[in-house]
Amino acid sequence: MSINIGQAVTLLDFLRRLDGDNKVEVMIAELMNQINQVLLDMLWVEGNLPTGHKTTVRTGLPNVAWRVLNYGVQPSKSTTTQIVDTCGMLEAFSQIDCKLADLNGNSPLYRLTEDVAFLEAMNQEFVKTLFYGDQSVNPEKFTGLSIRYSSSTAPNGNNIIKGGGTGNTNTSIWLICWGDRFTHGIFPKGTKAGFIHEDLGRQHVYDPNMGKYMAYVTRYEWNVGLTVRDWRQNVRICNIDVTQLTKDASSGAALLDLMAQAYFKLYNPEWGKLAWYANQTIRSFLTRQAYNKTNAHLTVEDVQAAEPVLKFMGIPVRRCDALLNTEAAVA
């Protein structure tokens, strides 16, 4: 196994993880971390295919008729179509020179500091793909929500609400109904759900000059995909120009009005598990607007030992840092 020297953990990297007592620092300031609370709500279902999941969707109802005596009715049938969603294979390897990891006498602790970083990196990559993945561009990934709700003239265009932005300084708010009949994550049939951490122990690896040395090797794997069984149970509020927003909603997108419209776009709000998803910019403006106006539908609930919970129409507004402020306007 050859290793790119630029990706190898160096002695300088090791020294940067020591505290004042020359011990491995566990409490690293994770400045690269994001908060993507979509992972708190997302439902997971084992796919019915080795590569993903096949969904049958009804596209038409049978004909029915009023019958009169001595006359029959014509037989009819409903129509269906099938949609196949494929999973992506998210994978990574960590290689640390055994001599380097053992310097401080606590190689497991040092390796743990790397495990935490890999887990965060995979979480961020997954959530970014969940919203922006496009298999027509990156076939190794899965198709995310933005591509599925990307045209107001598409069959699901009724569940796309525009916020008025026209440039590329836009973001979106999502209202998603999670459920095994609506929207859920998938993993391939017969595989393990969730994040896989595999300690491969000490192995011979090679430097770029094919020199051999011993390294601790760890493999990380996550096989994931997305299925939207019923597009009527999700709504995208797009084209929200973040440069035009104000704390009192005197200009820019009227966030509360747009969210009220989105709620009533749902086929049935009583079904499934509902949550709003917005980035920190939108959550900040929503919170400020809640304090600037009397609005019974937007509330900020103080929860002891936790951050305040922002809700609209009784539905939590989750923070999702993966949602960009640089989205192009949806046509």
Summary of the structure (lengths in Angstrom):
residues: 331
radius of gyration: 24.8
end to end distance: 47.6
largest distance: 97.1
contacts: 959
relative contact order: 0.18
helix: 23%
strand: 33%
